[in-house]
Amino acid sequence: MHTRDAHERYLIIDQGGHASRAFVFDARGRQLAAATREIRAHRPDELRAEYDGGALWASIAGAVTQALAAAPGPVAAAGLATQRSNVACWDRTSGEPLGPVISWQDRRAWRTVEALRPYEKTIHERTGLFLTPHYGASKLRWCLDHLPEVRRAHEEGRLGFGPMAAWLAGRLAGGAARAADVVNASRTQLVALEARDWDDGLLRLFGLPRDPLPPVAPNAWGYGSLAAAPEVPLALVTGDQNAALFAYGELNKETAYVNAGTGAFVLRATGARLVRPERLLAGVLHDGGGRVEYVLEGTVNGAGSALARFAEEYGVKDLTDKLGGWLEEVPASPLVFLNGVSGLGSPFWRASFPVRFEGEGGLAEKAVAVVESIVFMLAVNLEEQARYLPAPRRIRLTGGLANLDGLAQRLADLSGLPVLRPPGLEATARGAAFLLAGRPADWEAGGAPDAFEPRPNPALAANYARWQETVEAELDSSAPSS
């Protein structure tokens, strides 16, 4: 990327679980324009979560057109941040989708994953990821096995497949994918972390051909020029959680970064050092085309998705409005919630796990128990990260669920750490803008954060202990026999 000046503007496309958004920022992080197009994943059954490829692309194209029209002047460059483990199949000539975009939440290919259990340790060592159906490799194998259009394109030598981000970058540039950025490519579980390239051994394990995969490239790279604005280079592609860390400037190793949206993620930057944990994820945080930074990550699958499921199951149409009051009225729920929504993430790694309440209570108590389960899973991951890194001194909380004061305060109480909630919760787009702008030193923090100081909360601590016992008992009862 070329050196930016203070007057330049940047277009950021943020493709998330519920919406495609486009923003225009200036070189100090001030938002100048924004556009949103809502999208919804189709969930035909408990295992599947997918998007119509044409509809998803249309949502992005519409948001980009609207944001560019609202910008106060021309933009210098564009960046794209997406959900990291979504995958797509496309025609390499036209860029047209050849099937649905399959969400990271999708678990349809779990049988493929289970067959590879003997290789789990090797896969984790090579990729930094655990063997679960949430990553892309098993989904790509499923597409080859079950989608006739995909098989036909492969036989005819015109199949492209890989991270959704690669496909979208190609469409934004008016054609098919030129490359897959290393962050999103890594989430296919087909990239060796140290080489940062497709790994032939992993491809053989999953039974996948290499030819349809676009080459792996740094996050900061020349991905083409926007078809909607040919003078604008697409100069950055990355993952949403990775971008979110940079929303307020350079990272601090004493800070734990929590981004809570559809899923929730606990990330600690490790700089140039690649840490290899037993029960957490290790990955590339950002590759600037020479400077590679790594991250240690914990994953909570059921965050916003668990609350959405609760609202649907109990017919609560205005849950967001009610949650704040319920979290105040119910200081600690009399129930615990086994949160297996989309499977149990780190450090447990169970693709199939119960979704149920233990105990008795009404609607408010149940909703609070769901929120507390998210806090408990974040706490478990913070404790696991402390085995490899010095304990953090603070937590920075962003994402759609960060506006729940009751969640933020419970996280502070349980962790014993101050929780800082910066103003402006849409961290992904802002972080991508910071990277695209060349990481300027005068990036604006956007105002003082809300601070939630830890306080004694014995009822919550007791709930946490009860939740841990319940989860461990369930894990023990469902453990595969030797």
NUMI-907220 format. One record per residue: x, y, z of N, C-alpha, C in turn; residue in one letter. Coordinates in steps of 0.1 Angstrom, whole numbers, plus 2048, in hexadecimal, padded with zeros to 3 digits. Layout:
<atoms>
XYZXYZXYZA ...
</atoms>
This chain:
<atoms>
8087F480080080080080980C800M 8048177F980D8237F880A82B805H 81383480781283D813806846812T 7FE84681D7F284E81D7F485C821R 7EC86581D7ED8738237E087582AD 7E08808327D588383C7C8886835A 7C88898287BB88D8227B588181AH 7BB87681A7B586B8127AA86481AE 7A185E811796857817796848813R 79083F81B79183181878482B819Y 78182281077581A81077780D816L 76F8098207707FC8277637F5825I 7647E88207597DF81F75A7D582BI 74F7D483274F7CB83E7437C283CD 7477B583873D7AB83673B7A3843Q 7307A584A72E79E857723794856G 72078E86271678386270778885FG 7047958626F77998606F57A5856H 7007AA8527007B584970D7B7841A 70B7BD8357177C182D7177D082ES 7237D68327237E483572F7EA82DR 72E7F682A7397FE82373A80B82AA 74780F82D74981B83475482382DF 75483082E75F83982A765840836V 77283E83877984584378484E83EF 78785884679386084279F85A848D 7AB8608467B885B84B7BA85B85AA 7B18618617B28618707A7859877R 79F85286F79684987478884E876G 78585A87077886087176F85A866R 76385686A75985086075385B859Q 75385A84B74D86484374186083CL 73F85383A73384E83373183F837A 72583A83672282C83A716828832A 71581B82F70981582970880682EA 6FC8018306FA7F48356EF7ED82DT 6F27E082A6E87D78246E77CB82CR 6DB7C88326DA7BD83B6D97B0832E 6DF7A58386DE7988326DB78E83DI 6D67828396D37788436D876B83ER 6DE7638476E27568436D674D843A 6D67448396CB73A8386D072E841H 6C77298496CA71E8526BF713850R 6C270A8466B87008436B66F684EP 6C16F48566C06EA8616CB6EE86BD 6CC6E68766D56E98816E46EB87DE 6E86E38726F66E386E6F96EE864L 6F06F385C6F36FB8516F170A854R 6FA71284E6F972084E6FF725841A 6F872C8396FD73082C6F773C826E 6FD74381D6F874F8166F674C808Y 6EC7528026EB7517F36F675A7EED 6FF7557E570A75C7E07067697D9G 6FC7687D06F87747C96F377F7D2G 6EB77B7DC6E57857E56F078B7EDA 6FA7837F27047897FA70C7937F2L 71078F7E57177987DD70F7A57DBW 7027A47D86FA7B07D66F97B97E2A 6FA7B37EE6FA7BB7FA7077C47FBS 7127BE7F771E7C57F771F7D07ECI 71B7CC7E071B7D67D57127E27D8A 7067DF7DE6FE7EA7E27037F37ECG 70A7ED7F77107F580171B7FE7FCA 7247F87F372F7FF7EE72A80B7E5V 7208087DD71B8137D471681F7DDT 70E81C7E77088267F071382E7F7Q 71D8267FD72882D8057308367FCA 7348317F073B83A7E77348467E3L 7278457E171E8517DD71D85B7E8A 71E8567F571D85F80172A864805A 73585F7FF7438648037448737FFA 74B87B80874D88980475888C7FAP 75D8817F37678837E976C8757E5G 7768757DC77B8687D77828607E2P 7838537E178A84B7EB7978467E5V 7A18447ED7AF8417E97B18327E7A 7AA82A7F07AC81C7F07A08157F7A 79F8087F57948017FB79A7F5802A 7927F080C7967E481478A7DC816G 78B7CF8187817C681B7847BD827L 77A7BC83077B7B483C76F7AB83DA 77179E83F76679583E76678B84AT 75B78384B75B77785476576E84EQ 76D76885777A76285377875484ER 76F74C85376E73E85076373B846S 75D74584075374383675A73E829N 75473582175A731815751732809V 7567337FD74E7347F175572C7E6A 74D7297DC7517237CF74D72C7C4C 75572E7BA7527387AF7587337A2W 75373979875873778A764740788D 77073978577C74178477C74B779R 77474976F77375276476B75E766T 75F75C76C75576776E75576C77CS 75976478675776879474A765799G 74175F79173375C7967337517A0E 72B7527AA72B7477B472573A7AFP 72A72F7B37267227AF71E71A7B9L 71A7217C471371B7CE7117257DAG 70C7217E570B72A7F071872E7F6P 7197397FC72473D805721736812V 72A72E81772872682372E72D82FI 72672F83972A73784573372F84ES 73B73685674473086073C72886AW 72F72C86C727725876722717871Q 72471586471F70885E7276FC863D 7206F18667276E586A7226D9862R 71E6DB8567196D084D7236C584AR 7306C984A73A6C08467416B9852A 73A6B885D7406B28697456A4868W 73F69C85F74468E85D75268E857R 75469784D76269884876C69B853T 7686A485C7716A886777469D870V 76969687476B68B87D774680878E 77367E86A77C67386478B677865A 78E68486879C6898697A168A877L 79968588179E68688F7AC680891R 7B067688B7BD67188D7C867B889P 7C56858817CF68F87D7CD69C884Y 7C569C88E7C16A98957CD6B189AE 7D66AA8A07E26B08A67EB6B689BK 7ED6AF8907F56B48857EF6C087FT 7E16C087D7DA6CB8777DB6D8880I 7DA6D688D7DB6E18967E96E7896H 7F36DE8968016E38968046EB889E 7FF6E687E8026EC8717FA6F986FR 7EE6F98737E570586F7E270E87BT 7E570A8877E17128937D2711896G 7CB70988F7BC7078907B96F9895L 7AE6F889C7A96EB8A07A06E5895F 79F6D88957976D188B7886D288EL 7816DB8887736DD88976C6E087CT 75F6DD87B7596E086E7566EF86BP 75A6F787575870687276270B868H 76D70586677770A85D77470684FY 77B70B84577670A8377796FD830G 7846F68347886EA82C77D6E082AA 7766DC83576C6D28347606D782CS 75D6E482D7526E98257556E9816K 7626EC8127666EB8047656DD7FFL 7696D38077686C58047596C2801R 7506C780A7426C480973D6CA7FCW 7416D67F873C6DC7EB7406D37DFC 74D6CE7DF7516C67D47496B97D4L 7456B47DF73E6A77E072F6A87DDD 7296B47DF71B6B57DF7156BF7D5H 71D6C87D07176D27C771C6D07B9L 7126CB7B07166C87A271D6D379AP 7186E079D71F6EB79672D6EC799E 7306EA7A673E6EB7AA7466DF7A4V 7416D37A47486C879E74B6CA78FR 7406CF7887426D277A74C6DC777R 74C6E777F7566F177D7646EC77FA 7666E37897736DD78C7776D5780H 76E6CD77B7726C47707756CC763E 76F6D87627726E175677D6EB759E 7846EA76578F6F276778C70176AG 78070476E77C71277177771477FR 77A70B78877570C79677F71579EL 77A71E7A57817257AF77A7237BDG 7827207C777B71F7D47857237DFF 7807267EB78872B7F67817347FFG 78873D80678174680F77774F807P 76C75280E76375B808769769805M 77376D80D77977A80B78077A7FDA 78676F7F978D76F7EC7837717E1A 77876A7E276D76C7D876877A7D7W 7657807E376078D7E376A7977DEL 7777957E278179F7DC78179E7CDA 7807927C87807917B97747987B3G 7687967B975C79D7B475D7AC7B5R 7627B17C07647BF7C276D7C57B7L 7777BD7B27807C17A877B7BD79AA 76E7B97997687B678C76B7A9786G 76F79F78E772792787773787792G 77C77E78F77E77379978A7767A2A 78B76E7AC7957707B77A47707B1A 7AB77A7B57BA77A7B17C27747BCR 7BD7757C97C576F7D47BC76E7E0A 7C17667E97BA7647F67C376A801A 7BF7748097C777A8137CA76F81DD 7D67718247DB76682D7D2764839V 7CB76E83E7C376D84A7B7764847V 7B076783C7A475F8387A8752833N 7B375182B7B77448267BB73B831A 7C174083C7C47378487B873184ES 7AC73784D7A073285379A72684BR 7A072384079B7178397A170B83FT 7AB70C8477B270184D7BB6FA843Q 7BF7018397C76FB82E7D470382CL 7D770C8367E37148357ED710840V 7F970E83D80370C84880871984DA 80771B85A80972886081672E85EL 82172685F82E72C85D83172F84FE 82D72784682F729837825734832A 81973583880F73E83480B73B825R 80972F82280572A8157FD71E816D 7F671A80B7EF70E80A7F870280CW 7F46F88147FC6ED8187F86E1811D 8006DA8097FD6CF8017F86C380AD 7FF6C18167FB6B781F7ED6B9824G 7E96C58287DB6C882C7D16C6821L 7D56CA8157CC6C880A7C96B9807L 7D36B18097D26A28077C969D812R 7CA6A181F7C269C82A7B369F827L 7B06AB8227A26AE82079D6AA812F 7A66A58097A36A07FC79F6AB7F3G 7A76B67F37A36C27EB7AE6C57E1L 7AA6C97D57B46CD7CB7BA6DB7CEP 7C66DE7CA7CC6EB7CC7C86F57C2R 7C66F07B67C46F97AA7B97047ACD 7AD7007B27A370B7B37A67157BEP 7B07137C67B371D7D07BB7297CBL 7B77357CD7BF7417C97CC7417D1P 7D77477CC7E37487D47E17507E1P 7E974D7EB7E87547F87F07617F7V 7EB76C7FC7F17797FB7F177F809A 7FA78980B7F97918177EB798818P 7E879D8247DB7A58257DC7B281EN 7E87B881E7EA7C58177F17C180AA 7E97C27FF7ED7BD7F27E47C37E7W 7E97C27DB7E17C77D07D67BE7CBG 7CA7BE7D07C07B57CC7B87BA7C0Y 7BC7C47B97B57C97AD7AF7D77B0G 7A87DC7A77A17E97A87927E77A9S 78B7EF7B077C7EE7B17757EF7A4L 76D7E67A07657E779475C7F3795A 7577F67A174E8027A375580F7A3A 76280F7A576A81B7A47788177A0A 77B81679378781078E794817793P 79382379779F82B79C7A38277AAE 79A81F7B179C81B7BF7A280D7C0V 7AE80C7C57B47FE7C77AE7F77D3P 7AC7EA7D27A87E27DD7B57DD7E3L 7BA7E47EE7C77E27F37C87DA800A 7BD7D68067BD7CF8127B17C5813L 7B47B88167AA7AE8197AE7A7826V 7A57A68307A87A083D79B79A843T 79D79584F79278F85678C799860G 77F7988637787A286B77E7A3879D 78079788078579888D79379E88EQ 79B79B8847A97A08837A97AF881N 7A07B487879F7C287679B7CA882A 7917C388A78B7CA8957957CE8A0A 7A07C68A17AA7C98AB7B07D78A9L 7B17DB89C7B87E78997AF7F4898F 7A37F389D7997FE89C79E80A8A2A 7A68098AD7AA8168B47B98178B4Y 7C08128AA7CE8148A87D68078ABG 7E38098AE7EC7FE8B07E87F68BCE 7EC7EA8BD7E77E18C77F17E18D3L 7EB7DD8DE7F27DD8EB7F27CE8F0N 7FE7C98F37FF7BB8F77F97B8905K 7F77C390C7F17C191A7E17C2919E 7DC7C390D7CD7C490C7C87B7906T 7BD7B290B7B67A79057AA7AD8FDA 7AA7AA8F07A07B08E77947A68E5Y 7887AA8E977C7A28E87737A98DEV 76F7A28D37667A78CA75A79D8CAN 74E7A28CE74279A8D073779E8C6A 7357958BC72B7978B372378A8B1G 7217858A571B7788A372276D8ABT 72F76D8AA7387658B374076F8BBG 74776B8C57507738CD75E76E8CDA 7687778CD7757738CB77E77B8D5F 7877738DB7917798E579E7788DFV 7A57848DC7B17848D57BC78B8DCL 7C87858DC7D478B8E27DF78C8D7R 7E47988D47EE79A8CA7FB7948D0A 80378D8C78107888CC81B78D8C3T 8187978BB82379D8B28297938A8G 8367948A783D78B89E83E77D8A3A 83A77A8AF83C76D8B682F7648B3R 8317598AE82674F8AB8267468B8L 81B7478BF81973F8CB8107338C7V 8147278CC80D71B8C88067158D5R 7F97198D77F27148E37EC7068E1P 7E97008EC7E36F28EB7D46F38E7E 7CD6FC8ED7BE6FC8EC7B87098E6R 7C17128E17BC71E8DB7C171F8CCL 7BD7298C57C172B8B87CD7348B7L 7D67318AE7E173A8AA7DF73E89BA 7E274A8987E074E88A7E875B886G 7E775E8797ED76A8747E3775878V 7E878087E7DF78B8817DF795875L 7EB7988707EB7A08647F879E85DH 7F879E85080479D8478047A983FD 80D7B384280D7BF83B8167BF82FG 81A7B382A8237B181F8317B3823G 8357AC82E8437AD8338437AD842G 8397B38488387B385782C7A985AR 82F79E860825794864823794873V 81679687781379688680A78A888E 80B7848948037798987FA77C8A4Y 7F07728A67E67748B07E37678B7V 7DF7688C47DA75C8CB7CB75F8CDL 7C37558CA7B47588C97AC74D8D0E 7A27528D77977498DC78A74C8D5G 7827428D37767438CB76A73F8D3T 7607478D47537448D97497448CEV 7437388CA73B7378BF72D73D8C1N 72773B8CD71A7408CF71974D8D7G 71A7588D07197658D770C76B8D2A 70D7758C970077A8C36F77708BDG 6FD7658B86F575A8B26ED7538BDS 6F37528C96EC74B8D46E07548D8A 6E27618D96D776A8DC6CC76A8D2L 6D076A8C56C67698BA6BE75C8BBA 6C57518BE6BE7458BF6B47458CBR 6B874B8D66AF74C8E16A37558DEF 6A57608D769A7698D36907618CAA 69575A8C168D7528B86857478BFE 68C7408C76867358CE67B7398D8E 67D7458DE6737498E866A7558E3Y 66C7588D66637628D06657708D6G 6717738D96747818DE67878A8D3V 66F7928CE67279A8C267B7A68C5K 67B7AB8D16837B78D568D7B48E0D 6957A98DE69E7A48E86A97AF8EBL 6AE7B58E16B87BF8E36B47CA8ECT 6A77CF8EB6A27D98F36A07D4902D 69C7C89036997C29116A67BE919K 6B07BA9116BC7B49186C27BD922L 6C47CA91F6CA7D39286C37D3936G 6B67D49356AE7D49426AF7C7949G 6AE7BC9426AF7AF9486BC7AD94FW 6C77B19496D47B094F6D67B895BL 6CF7C395D6CF7CA9696C67C4974E 6BA7BF96F6B17BA9796B57AC97FE 6BD7A59776C179797B6D079897DV 6D579A9896E479C98B6EC78F988P 6E578398A6EC7769866E076D983A 6E17669786D675D9746D575197DS 6C974C9816C873F9886CB73397FP 6CC7359726CF72B9696DD72C963L 6E272195E6EE7229556E971C948V 6F072293D6EC71E9306F8717929F 6F570B9256FF70391D6FE70990EL 70971090B7087188FE70F7108F3N 7097068ED70E6FF8E270A7048D5G 7057118D47017178C870D7178BEV 70B7118B371670F8A97227088AES 7207008B972B6F88BE7326FF8C9G 73A6F88D17416FE8DC74F7018D7L 75370E8D87617128D376C70F8DDG 7767188DC7827168E577E7188F4S 7857128FD7907088FB78B6FA8FBP 77D6F88F87776EB8FA7776E38ECF 7746EA8E27746E58D476B6D98D3W 75E6DB8D37546D18D274A6D68C7R 74A6D08BB7416D48B07336D38B3A 72F6C98BB7216C68BF7216C78CES 7196D08D47176D28E27096D68E5F 7046D28F06F66D58F36F36E48F4P 6E76E88F16E26F58F36D66F48FDV 6D86F79096CD6F69136D06FD920R 6C57009276C67069346C76FC93FF 6CE6FF94A6CE6F69566C96FF961E 6BE6FB9676B87039726AA70996DG 6A4710976697716974697725974E 68F72B96B68E73A96B68573E95FG 68174B95F679750955681755949G 67A75D94168076293468C76B937L 68B77494169677D9446A2775949A 6A076B9526AB7649586B275B94DE 6AA7569436B074E9396B875792FK 6B376392C6BB76C9236C877092AA 6C77739376D377693E6DD76A93FV 6D875E9406E17529406E8751933A 6E17549286E875491A6F375E91AV 6F176A91F6FB77491F707770928V 70376A93470E76693D71675A937E 71075292F71874792872274D91FS 71F75891872975E90F734763918I 73176A92373B76F92C744764931V 73E75993574574D93B74F748930F 74B74792475374191975F74B916M 75C758917767762916771760921L 76C75E92D77575D93977E751938A 77874593378073993278B73B928V 78874391D79374591379E74F918N 79A7599207A47619267AD75A92FL 7A77509377AF7489407B973F938E 7B473A92D7BC7319257C873991EE 7C574591A7CF74D9147DA75191EQ 7D675292B7E07569357EA74B937A 7E873F9327F27349337FE73792AR 7FC73F92080774191680C750915Y 80475991B80876791A80676D928L 80D77892B80B77F9387FC783938P 7F67829447E87869467E6794941A 7DB79793A7D87A59357D57AE941P 7D67BB93E7D37C59487C67CB946R 7C07C993A7B37CE9377AD7C692BR 7A07C89297987C291E7927CD916I 7947CD90978D7D69007817CF8FAR 7757D38FB7697CD8F77637D48EBL 7617CE8E075A7D48D57507CA8CFT 7497CE8C47407C58BE7327C88C2G 7287C28BB71A7C58BD7157C38CBG 71B7B98D27167B68E071D7BF8EBL 7267C68E772D7CF8F07247DA8F6A 7197DD8EF7107E78F57087E2900N 7097D59047027D091070B7D391CL 7077DD92470F7E19307107D5939D 7057CD93A7057C294370F7B793FG 7117B593271C7AC92E72A7B1931L 72C7BE92E7397C493073C7C493FA 7337C79487357C79567387B995CQ 7307B09577337A295B74179D957R 7457A194B75279D94675D7A394FL 75B7B09537657B695C7657AF96AA 7597AC96F7587A697C75F79897CD 75C79097276178397277078296FL 77578B96678378A96378C79296DS 78679B97478E7A397D7957AE976G 7917B19697987BB96178F7C695DL 7947D295C78B7DD9567887D9947P 77B7DC9447777DA9367747E8930V 77B7EA92577A7F791F7727F5912L 7687FD91075F7FD90476180A8FDR 7688098F276A8168EA75D81B8E4P 75D8288E175182D8DA7518288CCP 7458258C77448208B97488118B9G 73E8098B97407FB8BB7437F38AEL 7427F98A27457F28967547F3893E 75B7EA89A76A7EA89A7707E588DA 7697DB8867707D587B7737DF870T 76A7E786C76C7F18617777FB865A 7767FF87178080A87578E804876R 78F7F787A79D7F187B7A27EF86DG 79A7EB86479E7E98567A37F6850A 79C8018537A080E84E7AD812854A 7B080F8607BD8128667C880B85FF 7C67FE85C7D07F78557D27FC846L 7C77FF8407C78048327CE811831L 7CC81A83C7D282783C7E182783FA 7E781B8417F581A8447F881B853G 7EE81885C7F081986A7F582686FR 7EE83186C7F283E8707F384087FP 7FE84888380084A8917F5853897A 7EF85C88F7E58658957D7860893D 7D58528937C884C8927C085089EW 7B485589C7AC85A8A87A684F8AFE 7A68508BD7A08458C57918468C5A 78C8528C177D8538C07778578CDG 77E85B8D777885F8E477C8558EFG 7798598FB77C851907772844907A 77883990B77082D90B76782D918P 75C82591875582292475D81892CD 75E81A93976781194175E80994BA 75F7FC94B7587F49557627EE95EF 7637F396A76D7EE9747687E197BE 7717D897D76D7CB9847687CE992P 75E7C79977597C89A47557BA9A9R 7547B89B67517AB9BB7437A69B7P 74279A9B27367959AD7357869B0N 7347829BD7347749C172A76C9BAP 71E7719B87137699B17177659A3A 71E76F99C72276B98E72E76198FL 73776399874275999A73C74B99DA 73274A9A572C73D9A872573899CA 71F74099471973C98772373697EN 72F73D97D73A73997473F72B978Y 74072998574571C98A73B711987A 72E71498872370B985723708976R 72571296E72571196073170895CW 73C70A96174870295E7466F3961Q 7406F196D73D6E39717336DC968E 7296E496471F6DE95A7256DB94DT 72D6E49487336E293B73D6D693BV 7456D594674E6CA9477476BD948E 73C6BD9507346B095172E6AC944A 72A6B693C7246B292F72F6AE925E 73B6B49267466B091E74A6A2921L 74B69F92E74E69193374468792ED 73768A92F72D68092C72C67D91DS 73168791573068590673D683900S 74768190875567E9027556718FBA 75C6708EF75C6638E87646598F0P 75E64D8F07656428F877263E8F1S 77C6398F87886358F37886278EES 
</atoms>
